[in-house]
Amino acid sequence: MRSGIHPISRPVVFRDRTSGFQLLTRSTIDTQQTVEWEDGATYPIVDVEISSASHPFYTGTSRVLDTAGRVERFERRYGRTASLHH
C-alpha cells in the first residue's frame, strides 16, 4: 500500500439536526466545527439532515405528503387520460 495517498481517519461526531441524536464514529470527513463529547474530549462535528433517529422508516412515523398537488401537477402536464389506454 502506498503511503501518503489515503485520507486520515479520525473520530468525528455526526449530529442529526432534526432529533438532536449524536453519534461518535470514525470518518475521513473534514470540518472546522467542534463539539465537546461526553468523555470531555473535543471532536469535529458534522450536522446531517436525517438519520435513523429521525427517518420515518426507522421511527415508524409517517409524514403527510401533498399528493393532491402532485396529481394536479401531473394532470396539468400530461392531461387526465395520459395513460388510461393500453
N, CA, C and O atoms as a CHARMM CRD file, in Angstrom:
* protein
*
  344
    1    1 MET  N      0.83600  -1.16600   0.00000 PROA 1      0.00000
    2    1 MET  CA     0.00000   0.00000   0.00000 PROA 1      0.00000
    3    1 MET  C      0.88900   1.24000   0.00000 PROA 1      0.00000
    4    1 MET  O      1.81600   1.34500   0.80300 PROA 1      0.00000
    5    2 ARG  N      0.60600   2.17200  -0.89600 PROA 2      0.00000
    6    2 ARG  CA     1.40300   3.39100  -0.97800 PROA 2      0.00000
    7    2 ARG  C      1.09100   4.30600   0.19000 PROA 2      0.00000
    8    2 ARG  O     -0.06600   4.44700   0.58700 PROA 2      0.00000
    9    3 SER  N      2.10700   4.91700   0.72900 PROA 3      0.00000
   10    3 SER  CA     1.88100   5.82200   1.85800 PROA 3      0.00000
   11    3 SER  C      1.63700   7.24000   1.34900 PROA 3      0.00000
   12    3 SER  O      2.12300   7.62400   0.28600 PROA 3      0.00000
   13    4 GLY  N      0.87700   8.01100   2.12400 PROA 4      0.00000
   14    4 GLY  CA     0.64500   9.40600   1.81400 PROA 4      0.00000
   15    4 GLY  C     -0.50000   9.68900   0.85300 PROA 4      0.00000
   16    4 GLY  O     -0.75500  10.85300   0.54300 PROA 4      0.00000
   17    5 ILE  N     -1.20200   8.65800   0.36600 PROA 5      0.00000
   18    5 ILE  CA    -2.29100   8.91000  -0.57800 PROA 5      0.00000
   19    5 ILE  C     -3.67000   8.69300   0.03600 PROA 5      0.00000
   20    5 ILE  O     -4.67700   9.06200  -0.56900 PROA 5      0.00000
   21    6 HSD  N     -3.73000   8.10800   1.21200 PROA 6      0.00000
   22    6 HSD  CA    -5.00400   7.80000   1.83700 PROA 6      0.00000
   23    6 HSD  C     -5.41600   8.91500   2.80400 PROA 6      0.00000
   24    6 HSD  O     -4.56700   9.45800   3.51200 PROA 6      0.00000
   25    7 PRO  N     -6.70200   9.26100   2.84100 PROA 7      0.00000
   26    7 PRO  CA    -7.15000  10.28800   3.78700 PROA 7      0.00000
   27    7 PRO  C     -7.02300   9.78800   5.21900 PROA 7      0.00000
   28    7 PRO  O     -7.06100   8.58400   5.47500 PROA 7      0.00000
   29    8 ILE  N     -6.87500  10.71100   6.13400 PROA 8      0.00000
   30    8 ILE  CA    -6.69800  10.36400   7.54400 PROA 8      0.00000
   31    8 ILE  C     -8.06700  10.11000   8.16500 PROA 8      0.00000
   32    8 ILE  O     -8.96800  10.94300   8.06300 PROA 8      0.00000
   33    9 SER  N     -8.21600   8.96000   8.80500 PROA 9      0.00000
   34    9 SER  CA    -9.44300   8.61600   9.51200 PROA 9      0.00000
   35    9 SER  C     -9.28700   9.05300  10.96000 PROA 9      0.00000
   36    9 SER  O     -8.26700   8.78700  11.59600 PROA 9      0.00000
   37   10 ARG  N    -10.32400   9.73600  11.47900 PROA 10     0.00000
   38   10 ARG  CA   -10.25000  10.24200  12.85100 PROA 10     0.00000
   39   10 ARG  C    -11.64700  10.18800  13.46800 PROA 10     0.00000
   40   10 ARG  O    -12.63100  10.06000  12.73800 PROA 10     0.00000
   41   11 PRO  N    -11.75500  10.28100  14.79000 PROA 11     0.00000
   42   11 PRO  CA   -13.07100  10.30400  15.42600 PROA 11     0.00000
   43   11 PRO  C    -13.81900  11.58900  15.05800 PROA 11     0.00000
   44   11 PRO  O    -13.25800  12.68300  15.11100 PROA 11     0.00000
   45   12 VAL  N    -15.09300  11.44000  14.68500 PROA 12     0.00000
   46   12 VAL  CA   -15.94700  12.56200  14.29100 PROA 12     0.00000
   47   12 VAL  C    -17.33600  12.33100  14.87800 PROA 12     0.00000
   48   12 VAL  O    -17.81400  11.19800  14.92500 PROA 12     0.00000
   49   13 VAL  N    -17.98500  13.41000  15.32600 PROA 13     0.00000
   50   13 VAL  CA   -19.35300  13.32900  15.82400 PROA 13     0.00000
   51   13 VAL  C    -20.30500  13.74400  14.70300 PROA 13     0.00000
   52   13 VAL  O    -20.13800  14.80300  14.09700 PROA 13     0.00000
   53   14 PHE  N    -21.30000  12.90400  14.43300 PROA 14     0.00000
   54   14 PHE  CA   -22.36500  13.23700  13.49500 PROA 14     0.00000
   55   14 PHE  C    -23.59900  13.57000  14.32100 PROA 14     0.00000
   56   14 PHE  O    -23.98800  12.79900  15.19800 PROA 14     0.00000
   57   15 ARG  N    -24.22200  14.73000  14.04100 PROA 15     0.00000
   58   15 ARG  CA   -25.39000  15.17400  14.80100 PROA 15     0.00000
   59   15 ARG  C    -26.58300  15.34400  13.86700 PROA 15     0.00000
   60   15 ARG  O    -26.50400  16.05100  12.86300 PROA 15     0.00000
   61   16 ASP  N    -27.68800  14.68700  14.21000 PROA 16     0.00000
   62   16 ASP  CA   -28.93400  14.82700  13.46300 PROA 16     0.00000
   63   16 ASP  C    -29.60400  16.11600  13.91700 PROA 16     0.00000
   64   16 ASP  O    -29.99200  16.23700  15.07900 PROA 16     0.00000
   65   17 ARG  N    -29.74400  17.08000  13.00900 PROA 17     0.00000
   66   17 ARG  CA   -30.30000  18.38500  13.36900 PROA 17     0.00000
   67   17 ARG  C    -31.77300  18.29500  13.72600 PROA 17     0.00000
   68   17 ARG  O    -32.26900  19.12600  14.48600 PROA 17     0.00000
   69   18 THR  N    -32.48700  17.30500  13.19600 PROA 18     0.00000
   70   18 THR  CA   -33.91200  17.17200  13.47000 PROA 18     0.00000
   71   18 THR  C    -34.18300  16.64100  14.86400 PROA 18     0.00000
   72   18 THR  O    -35.02000  17.18400  15.58400 PROA 18     0.00000
   73   19 SER  N    -33.48100  15.58100  15.25300 PROA 19     0.00000
   74   19 SER  CA   -33.77300  14.92600  16.52800 PROA 19     0.00000
   75   19 SER  C    -32.76400  15.25200  17.62500 PROA 19     0.00000
   76   19 SER  O    -33.04000  15.01500  18.80100 PROA 19     0.00000
   77   20 GLY  N    -31.60400  15.78900  17.26400 PROA 20     0.00000
   78   20 GLY  CA   -30.57700  16.05100  18.26500 PROA 20     0.00000
   79   20 GLY  C    -29.70800  14.84300  18.56800 PROA 20     0.00000
   80   20 GLY  O    -28.78900  14.93400  19.38100 PROA 20     0.00000
   81   21 PHE  N    -29.98200  13.70900  17.92600 PROA 21     0.00000
   82   21 PHE  CA   -29.20500  12.48400  18.12000 PROA 21     0.00000
   83   21 PHE  C    -27.76800  12.70800  17.66900 PROA 21     0.00000
   84   21 PHE  O    -27.52700  13.30600  16.62100 PROA 21     0.00000
   85   22 GLN  N    -26.79900  12.21700  18.47500 PROA 22     0.00000
   86   22 GLN  CA   -25.38100  12.35700  18.13500 PROA 22     0.00000
   87   22 GLN  C    -24.71100  10.99400  18.16100 PROA 22     0.00000
   88   22 GLN  O    -25.04000  10.13800  18.98300 PROA 22     0.00000
   89   23 LEU  N    -23.76000  10.80400  17.24100 PROA 23     0.00000
   90   23 LEU  CA   -23.04800   9.53800  17.12000 PROA 23     0.00000
   91   23 LEU  C    -21.57000   9.82300  16.92900 PROA 23     0.00000
   92   23 LEU  O    -21.18700  10.56800  16.02800 PROA 23     0.00000
   93   24 LEU  N    -20.74600   9.23400  17.77100 PROA 24     0.00000
   94   24 LEU  CA   -19.29200   9.35300  17.63900 PROA 24     0.00000
   95   24 LEU  C    -18.79400   8.13800  16.87500 PROA 24     0.00000
   96   24 LEU  O    -19.00000   7.00100  17.30200 PROA 24     0.00000
   97   25 THR  N    -18.13400   8.38000  15.73600 PROA 25     0.00000
   98   25 THR  CA   -17.61300   7.30200  14.90300 PROA 25     0.00000
   99   25 THR  C    -16.35400   7.79400  14.20800 PROA 25     0.00000
  100   25 THR  O    -15.93400   8.93100  14.42100 PROA 25     0.00000
  101   26 ARG  N    -15.76100   6.97300  13.40100 PROA 26     0.00000
  102   26 ARG  CA   -14.56800   7.37700  12.65900 PROA 26     0.00000
  103   26 ARG  C    -14.96600   7.78100  11.25200 PROA 26     0.00000
  104   26 ARG  O    -15.86000   7.18000  10.65600 PROA 26     0.00000
  105   27 SER  N    -14.30200   8.80400  10.72000 PROA 27     0.00000
  106   27 SER  CA   -14.59200   9.28000   9.37700 PROA 27     0.00000
  107   27 SER  C    -13.38800  10.02500   8.82600 PROA 27     0.00000
  108   27 SER  O    -12.50200  10.44100   9.57300 PROA 27     0.00000
  109   28 THR  N    -13.37000  10.18600   7.50900 PROA 28     0.00000
  110   28 THR  CA   -12.32400  10.97100   6.86000 PROA 28     0.00000
  111   28 THR  C    -12.81000  12.36800   6.51000 PROA 28     0.00000
  112   28 THR  O    -12.06100  13.15400   5.93100 PROA 28     0.00000
  113   29 ILE  N    -14.05600  12.69100   6.85300 PROA 29     0.00000
  114   29 ILE  CA   -14.62900  13.99800   6.51800 PROA 29     0.00000
  115   29 ILE  C    -13.87700  15.09900   7.26200 PROA 29     0.00000
  116   29 ILE  O    -13.43300  14.91700   8.39600 PROA 29     0.00000
  117   30 ASP  N    -13.74800  16.24700   6.59400 PROA 30     0.00000
  118   30 ASP  CA   -13.02800  17.37800   7.17400 PROA 30     0.00000
  119   30 ASP  C    -14.03000  18.47400   7.52500 PROA 30     0.00000
  120   30 ASP  O    -14.83200  18.87100   6.68000 PROA 30     0.00000
  121   31 THR  N    -13.99200  18.95800   8.74300 PROA 31     0.00000
  122   31 THR  CA   -14.89200  20.00900   9.19200 PROA 31     0.00000
  123   31 THR  C    -14.16300  20.91900  10.17800 PROA 31     0.00000
  124   31 THR  O    -13.22600  20.50100  10.85700 PROA 31     0.00000
  125   32 GLN  N    -14.61000  22.16000  10.24100 PROA 32     0.00000
  126   32 GLN  CA   -13.97900  23.13000  11.13400 PROA 32     0.00000
  127   32 GLN  C    -14.70800  23.25100  12.47100 PROA 32     0.00000
  128   32 GLN  O    -14.12200  23.71600  13.44900 PROA 32     0.00000
  129   33 GLN  N    -15.97500  22.84000  12.52900 PROA 33     0.00000
  130   33 GLN  CA   -16.74300  22.93100  13.76200 PROA 33     0.00000
  131   33 GLN  C    -16.35300  21.80400  14.71300 PROA 33     0.00000
  132   33 GLN  O    -16.01200  20.70200  14.28200 PROA 33     0.00000
  133   34 THR  N    -16.40800  22.09300  16.01200 PROA 34     0.00000
  134   34 THR  CA   -16.08400  21.08100  17.01700 PROA 34     0.00000
  135   34 THR  C    -17.15000  21.06700  18.10200 PROA 34     0.00000
  136   34 THR  O    -17.93000  22.01000  18.23900 PROA 34     0.00000
  137   35 VAL  N    -17.17300  19.99100  18.86400 PROA 35     0.00000
  138   35 VAL  CA   -18.10700  19.84200  19.97500 PROA 35     0.00000
  139   35 VAL  C    -17.41000  19.05500  21.07800 PROA 35     0.00000
  140   35 VAL  O    -16.54800  18.21700  20.81100 PROA 35     0.00000
  141   36 GLU  N    -17.79000  19.33400  22.30600 PROA 36     0.00000
  142   36 GLU  CA   -17.24600  18.56900  23.43500 PROA 36     0.00000
  143   36 GLU  C    -18.13300  17.35000  23.64100 PROA 36     0.00000
  144   36 GLU  O    -19.34500  17.47800  23.81100 PROA 36     0.00000
  145   37 TRP  N    -17.52500  16.16700  23.62600 PROA 37     0.00000
  146   37 TRP  CA   -18.24900  14.90700  23.74400 PROA 37     0.00000
  147   37 TRP  C    -18.39500  14.52700  25.20900 PROA 37     0.00000
  148   37 TRP  O    -17.84600  15.20100  26.08100 PROA 37     0.00000
  149   38 GLU  N    -19.12200  13.46400  25.48700 PROA 38     0.00000
  150   38 GLU  CA   -19.39400  13.00400  26.85200 PROA 38     0.00000
  151   38 GLU  C    -18.13900  12.65400  27.63200 PROA 38     0.00000
  152   38 GLU  O    -18.13400  12.73200  28.86000 PROA 38     0.00000
  153   39 ASP  N    -17.07700  12.26900  26.94100 PROA 39     0.00000
  154   39 ASP  CA   -15.83300  11.90200  27.62300 PROA 39     0.00000
  155   39 ASP  C    -14.96000  13.10600  27.94200 PROA 39     0.00000
  156   39 ASP  O    -13.87100  12.94700  28.49400 PROA 39     0.00000
  157   40 GLY  N    -15.42100  14.31500  27.60200 PROA 40     0.00000
  158   40 GLY  CA   -14.68000  15.53600  27.88300 PROA 40     0.00000
  159   40 GLY  C    -13.75100  15.97000  26.76600 PROA 40     0.00000
  160   40 GLY  O    -13.21600  17.07800  26.80100 PROA 40     0.00000
  161   41 ALA  N    -13.55200  15.11700  25.78000 PROA 41     0.00000
  162   41 ALA  CA   -12.67700  15.45500  24.65700 PROA 41     0.00000
  163   41 ALA  C    -13.45300  16.25800  23.60800 PROA 41     0.00000
  164   41 ALA  O    -14.67900  16.18100  23.53700 PROA 41     0.00000
  165   42 THR  N    -12.72900  17.01900  22.80600 PROA 42     0.00000
  166   42 THR  CA   -13.32800  17.81500  21.73700 PROA 42     0.00000
  167   42 THR  C    -13.10500  17.11500  20.40400 PROA 42     0.00000
  168   42 THR  O    -11.98500  16.72500  20.07400 PROA 42     0.00000
  169   43 TYR  N    -14.19100  16.96000  19.63800 PROA 43     0.00000
  170   43 TYR  CA   -14.13800  16.28000  18.34800 PROA 43     0.00000
  171   43 TYR  C    -14.75500  17.16500  17.27000 PROA 43     0.00000
  172   43 TYR  O    -15.58200  18.02400  17.57500 PROA 43     0.00000
  173   44 PRO  N    -14.36300  16.96500  16.01500 PROA 44     0.00000
  174   44 PRO  CA   -15.03400  17.65000  14.91500 PROA 44     0.00000
  175   44 PRO  C    -16.48500  17.17100  14.83300 PROA 44     0.00000
  176   44 PRO  O    -16.77600  16.01900  15.15400 PROA 44     0.00000
  177   45 ILE  N    -17.39800  18.05200  14.40500 PROA 45     0.00000
  178   45 ILE  CA   -18.81200  17.68400  14.31800 PROA 45     0.00000
  179   45 ILE  C    -19.34600  17.96900  12.92700 PROA 45     0.00000
  180   45 ILE  O    -18.97500  18.95600  12.29100 PROA 45     0.00000
  181   46 VAL  N    -20.23400  17.07800  12.45900 PROA 46     0.00000
  182   46 VAL  CA   -20.88900  17.22600  11.16000 PROA 46     0.00000
  183   46 VAL  C    -22.39300  17.17100  11.40800 PROA 46     0.00000
  184   46 VAL  O    -22.88800  16.21100  11.99800 PROA 46     0.00000
  185   47 ASP  N    -23.12400  18.19500  10.96200 PROA 47     0.00000
  186   47 ASP  CA   -24.57900  18.20000  11.07200 PROA 47     0.00000
  187   47 ASP  C    -25.17300  17.52000   9.84900 PROA 47     0.00000
  188   47 ASP  O    -24.80700  17.83400   8.71700 PROA 47     0.00000
  189   48 VAL  N    -26.10100  16.57700  10.08400 PROA 48     0.00000
  190   48 VAL  CA   -26.79100  15.88600   9.00000 PROA 48     0.00000
  191   48 VAL  C    -28.28100  16.19000   9.09800 PROA 48     0.00000
  192   48 VAL  O    -28.79400  16.48900  10.17700 PROA 48     0.00000
  193   49 GLU  N    -28.96600  16.11200   7.96800 PROA 49     0.00000
  194   49 GLU  CA   -30.39600  16.42600   7.92400 PROA 49     0.00000
  195   49 GLU  C    -31.26300  15.30500   8.48900 PROA 49     0.00000
  196   49 GLU  O    -32.30800  15.56600   9.08500 PROA 49     0.00000
  197   50 ILE  N    -30.83500  14.06200   8.30200 PROA 50     0.00000
  198   50 ILE  CA   -31.66700  12.93000   8.71400 PROA 50     0.00000
  199   50 ILE  C    -30.77300  11.75500   9.09400 PROA 50     0.00000
  200   50 ILE  O    -29.70600  11.55500   8.51500 PROA 50     0.00000
  201   51 SER  N    -31.22900  10.98300  10.07500 PROA 51     0.00000
  202   51 SER  CA   -30.50600   9.78400  10.49700 PROA 51     0.00000
  203   51 SER  C    -31.53900   8.73500  10.88300 PROA 51     0.00000
  204   51 SER  O    -32.73900   8.94600  10.70500 PROA 51     0.00000
  205   52 SER  N    -31.08400   7.61900  11.40400 PROA 52     0.00000
  206   52 SER  CA   -32.02600   6.58200  11.82300 PROA 52     0.00000
  207   52 SER  C    -32.89900   7.05500  12.98000 PROA 52     0.00000
  208   52 SER  O    -33.96200   6.48100  13.21900 PROA 52     0.00000
  209   53 ALA  N    -32.47100   8.09100  13.70500 PROA 53     0.00000
  210   53 ALA  CA   -33.26300   8.61100  14.81600 PROA 53     0.00000
  211   53 ALA  C    -34.42900   9.47200  14.34700 PROA 53     0.00000
  212   53 ALA  O    -35.36700   9.69000  15.11400 PROA 53     0.00000
  213   54 SER  N    -34.39900   9.96900  13.11300 PROA 54     0.00000
  214   54 SER  CA   -35.47500  10.82700  12.63800 PROA 54     0.00000
  215   54 SER  C    -36.11700  10.36200  11.33400 PROA 54     0.00000
  216   54 SER  O    -37.12000  10.93900  10.91400 PROA 54     0.00000
  217   55 HSD  N    -35.57000   9.33800  10.68300 PROA 55     0.00000
  218   55 HSD  CA   -36.12500   8.86900   9.41300 PROA 55     0.00000
  219   55 HSD  C    -37.43000   8.10900   9.66000 PROA 55     0.00000
  220   55 HSD  O    -37.47600   7.24700  10.53800 PROA 55     0.00000
  221   56 PRO  N    -38.49300   8.41100   8.90400 PROA 56     0.00000
  222   56 PRO  CA   -39.78300   7.75700   9.13000 PROA 56     0.00000
  223   56 PRO  C    -39.74000   6.23500   9.04000 PROA 56     0.00000
  224   56 PRO  O    -40.50300   5.56600   9.73700 PROA 56     0.00000
  225   57 PHE  N    -38.88300   5.67500   8.21400 PROA 57     0.00000
  226   57 PHE  CA   -38.79400   4.21200   8.10200 PROA 57     0.00000
  227   57 PHE  C    -38.36700   3.58900   9.43100 PROA 57     0.00000
  228   57 PHE  O    -38.90600   2.55600   9.82900 PROA 57     0.00000
  229   58 TYR  N    -37.41600   4.19700  10.11100 PROA 58     0.00000
  230   58 TYR  CA   -36.89300   3.65000  11.36700 PROA 58     0.00000
  231   58 TYR  C    -37.73600   4.03300  12.57100 PROA 58     0.00000
  232   58 TYR  O    -37.79900   3.28000  13.54300 PROA 58     0.00000
  233   59 THR  N    -38.38600   5.19300  12.52400 PROA 59     0.00000
  234   59 THR  CA   -39.15600   5.65500  13.67900 PROA 59     0.00000
  235   59 THR  C    -40.58900   5.15600  13.65900 PROA 59     0.00000
  236   59 THR  O    -41.25400   5.16300  14.69500 PROA 59     0.00000
  237   60 GLY  N    -41.08300   4.71800  12.49500 PROA 60     0.00000
  238   60 GLY  CA   -42.45200   4.22900  12.39000 PROA 60     0.00000
  239   60 GLY  C    -43.46300   5.34500  12.20600 PROA 60     0.00000
  240   60 GLY  O    -44.66400   5.07900  12.15600 PROA 60     0.00000
  241   61 THR  N    -43.01400   6.57500  12.10400 PROA 61     0.00000
  242   61 THR  CA   -43.92500   7.68600  11.85500 PROA 61     0.00000
  243   61 THR  C    -43.92800   7.99500  10.37100 PROA 61     0.00000
  244   61 THR  O    -42.96800   7.70000   9.66000 PROA 61     0.00000
  245   62 SER  N    -45.00300   8.58500   9.91700 PROA 62     0.00000
  246   62 SER  CA   -45.06100   8.96000   8.50900 PROA 62     0.00000
  247   62 SER  C    -45.32900  10.44100   8.39800 PROA 62     0.00000
  248   62 SER  O    -45.87200  11.05900   9.31400 PROA 62     0.00000
  249   63 ARG  N    -44.95200  10.99400   7.28800 PROA 63     0.00000
  250   63 ARG  CA   -45.16800  12.40900   7.03800 PROA 63     0.00000
  251   63 ARG  C    -46.28700  12.55100   6.00900 PROA 63     0.00000
  252   63 ARG  O    -46.45400  11.70200   5.13300 PROA 63     0.00000
  253   64 VAL  N    -47.03000  13.61400   6.12600 PROA 64     0.00000
  254   64 VAL  CA   -48.10600  13.87200   5.18200 PROA 64     0.00000
  255   64 VAL  C    -47.50900  14.47000   3.91600 PROA 64     0.00000
  256   64 VAL  O    -46.81400  15.48400   3.96300 PROA 64     0.00000
  257   65 LEU  N    -47.78800  13.82900   2.78500 PROA 65     0.00000
  258   65 LEU  CA   -47.28500  14.31300   1.50800 PROA 65     0.00000
  259   65 LEU  C    -48.40600  15.03200   0.76800 PROA 65     0.00000
  260   65 LEU  O    -49.57900  14.69800   0.93700 PROA 65     0.00000
  261   66 ASP  N    -48.06200  15.97700  -0.01600 PROA 66     0.00000
  262   66 ASP  CA   -49.02600  16.72800  -0.80300 PROA 66     0.00000
  263   66 ASP  C    -49.35400  15.95300  -2.07500 PROA 66     0.00000
  264   66 ASP  O    -48.95400  16.34300  -3.17100 PROA 66     0.00000
  265   67 THR  N    -50.09100  14.84400  -1.91700 PROA 67     0.00000
  266   67 THR  CA   -50.40600  14.01500  -3.07700 PROA 67     0.00000
  267   67 THR  C    -51.37900  14.70600  -4.00800 PROA 67     0.00000
  268   67 THR  O    -51.29800  14.52600  -5.22300 PROA 67     0.00000
  269   68 ALA  N    -52.29800  15.49200  -3.47000 PROA 68     0.00000
  270   68 ALA  CA   -53.26000  16.19200  -4.32700 PROA 68     0.00000
  271   68 ALA  C    -52.52600  17.15600  -5.25100 PROA 68     0.00000
  272   68 ALA  O    -52.83700  17.22900  -6.44000 PROA 68     0.00000
  273   69 GLY  N    -51.57500  17.88100  -4.72900 PROA 69     0.00000
  274   69 GLY  CA   -50.79800  18.80600  -5.54400 PROA 69     0.00000
  275   69 GLY  C    -50.00200  18.08800  -6.60400 PROA 69     0.00000
  276   69 GLY  O    -49.86300  18.59500  -7.71700 PROA 69     0.00000
  277   70 ARG  N    -49.47800  16.93000  -6.29300 PROA 70     0.00000
  278   70 ARG  CA   -48.71400  16.15500  -7.26500 PROA 70     0.00000
  279   70 ARG  C    -49.61400  15.63400  -8.37300 PROA 70     0.00000
  280   70 ARG  O    -49.23600  15.65100  -9.54400 PROA 70     0.00000
  281   71 VAL  N    -50.81500  15.16800  -8.00500 PROA 71     0.00000
  282   71 VAL  CA   -51.75500  14.66700  -9.00200 PROA 71     0.00000
  283   71 VAL  C    -52.18100  15.79600  -9.93300 PROA 71     0.00000
  284   71 VAL  O    -52.21400  15.62700 -11.15200 PROA 71     0.00000
  285   72 GLU  N    -52.50900  16.95400  -9.34900 PROA 72     0.00000
  286   72 GLU  CA   -52.90800  18.10000 -10.16700 PROA 72     0.00000
  287   72 GLU  C    -51.78800  18.52300 -11.11200 PROA 72     0.00000
  288   72 GLU  O    -52.04100  18.83400 -12.27600 PROA 72     0.00000
  289   73 ARG  N    -50.58300  18.53700 -10.63000 PROA 73     0.00000
  290   73 ARG  CA   -49.44900  18.91200 -11.46900 PROA 73     0.00000
  291   73 ARG  C    -49.27200  17.90900 -12.61300 PROA 73     0.00000
  292   73 ARG  O    -48.98200  18.29900 -13.74400 PROA 73     0.00000
  293   74 PHE  N    -49.44900  16.60400 -12.31400 PROA 74     0.00000
  294   74 PHE  CA   -49.34900  15.56700 -13.34600 PROA 74     0.00000
  295   74 PHE  C    -50.44200  15.75600 -14.39100 PROA 74     0.00000
  296   74 PHE  O    -50.18300  15.67200 -15.59100 PROA 74     0.00000
  297   75 GLU  N    -51.67700  16.01300 -13.92400 PROA 75     0.00000
  298   75 GLU  CA   -52.78600  16.19200 -14.85900 PROA 75     0.00000
  299   75 GLU  C    -52.60400  17.43100 -15.72800 PROA 75     0.00000
  300   75 GLU  O    -52.94200  17.40800 -16.91100 PROA 75     0.00000
  301   76 ARG  N    -52.08300  18.49400 -15.16600 PROA 76     0.00000
  302   76 ARG  CA   -51.80900  19.69900 -15.96000 PROA 76     0.00000
  303   76 ARG  C    -50.75700  19.41800 -17.01900 PROA 76     0.00000
  304   76 ARG  O    -50.86500  19.89300 -18.15000 PROA 76     0.00000
  305   77 ARG  N    -49.75400  18.65500 -16.66000 PROA 77     0.00000
  306   77 ARG  CA   -48.65100  18.38700 -17.57000 PROA 77     0.00000
  307   77 ARG  C    -49.02900  17.38700 -18.65500 PROA 77     0.00000
  308   77 ARG  O    -48.71600  17.59900 -19.82700 PROA 77     0.00000
  309   78 TYR  N    -49.69900  16.29900 -18.27800 PROA 78     0.00000
  310   78 TYR  CA   -49.94300  15.20900 -19.21800 PROA 78     0.00000
  311   78 TYR  C    -51.41400  15.01900 -19.58200 PROA 78     0.00000
  312   78 TYR  O    -51.72200  14.22900 -20.47500 PROA 78     0.00000
  313   79 GLY  N    -52.30700  15.70600 -18.92900 PROA 79     0.00000
  314   79 GLY  CA   -53.73900  15.54600 -19.20100 PROA 79     0.00000
  315   79 GLY  C    -54.32600  14.41800 -18.37800 PROA 79     0.00000
  316   79 GLY  O    -53.60500  13.59000 -17.82100 PROA 79     0.00000
  317   80 ARG  N    -55.64900  14.40000 -18.31100 PROA 80     0.00000
  318   80 ARG  CA   -56.33200  13.41400 -17.47300 PROA 80     0.00000
  319   80 ARG  C    -56.24000  11.99700 -18.01600 PROA 80     0.00000
  320   80 ARG  O    -56.18800  11.05100 -17.22900 PROA 80     0.00000
  321   81 THR  N    -56.21700  11.81800 -19.30900 PROA 81     0.00000
  322   81 THR  CA   -56.25500  10.47000 -19.89700 PROA 81     0.00000
  323   81 THR  C    -54.91000  10.04900 -20.45900 PROA 81     0.00000
  324   81 THR  O    -54.84600   9.35000 -21.47000 PROA 81     0.00000
  325   82 ALA  N    -53.84900  10.46600 -19.81500 PROA 82     0.00000
  326   82 ALA  CA   -52.49500  10.22400 -20.33900 PROA 82     0.00000
  327   82 ALA  C    -52.18800   8.74600 -20.46900 PROA 82     0.00000
  328   82 ALA  O    -51.73000   8.31900 -21.52800 PROA 82     0.00000
  329   83 SER  N    -52.42000   7.94900 -19.44000 PROA 83     0.00000
  330   83 SER  CA   -52.02900   6.54500 -19.50700 PROA 83     0.00000
  331   83 SER  C    -53.19000   5.61300 -19.19500 PROA 83     0.00000
  332   83 SER  O    -52.97500   4.51700 -18.67700 PROA 83     0.00000
  333   84 LEU  N    -54.41300   6.02500 -19.49900 PROA 84     0.00000
  334   84 LEU  CA   -55.56000   5.17700 -19.22300 PROA 84     0.00000
  335   84 LEU  C    -55.80100   4.16000 -20.32300 PROA 84     0.00000
  336   84 LEU  O    -56.49100   3.16800 -20.09000 PROA 84     0.00000
  337   85 HSD  N    -55.25700   4.37100 -21.51600 PROA 85     0.00000
  338   85 HSD  CA   -55.46200   3.45100 -22.63500 PROA 85     0.00000
  339   85 HSD  C    -54.25300   2.54500 -22.78900 PROA 85     0.00000
  340   85 HSD  O    -53.11700   3.01500 -22.74500 PROA 85     0.00000
  341   86 HSD  N    -54.48100   1.27600 -22.96500 PROA 86     0.00000
  342   86 HSD  CA   -53.38400   0.31500 -23.13000 PROA 86     0.00000
  343   86 HSD  C    -53.11500   0.02600 -24.57000 PROA 86     0.00000
  344   86 HSD  O    -52.22400  -0.76200 -24.88600 PROA 86     0.00000
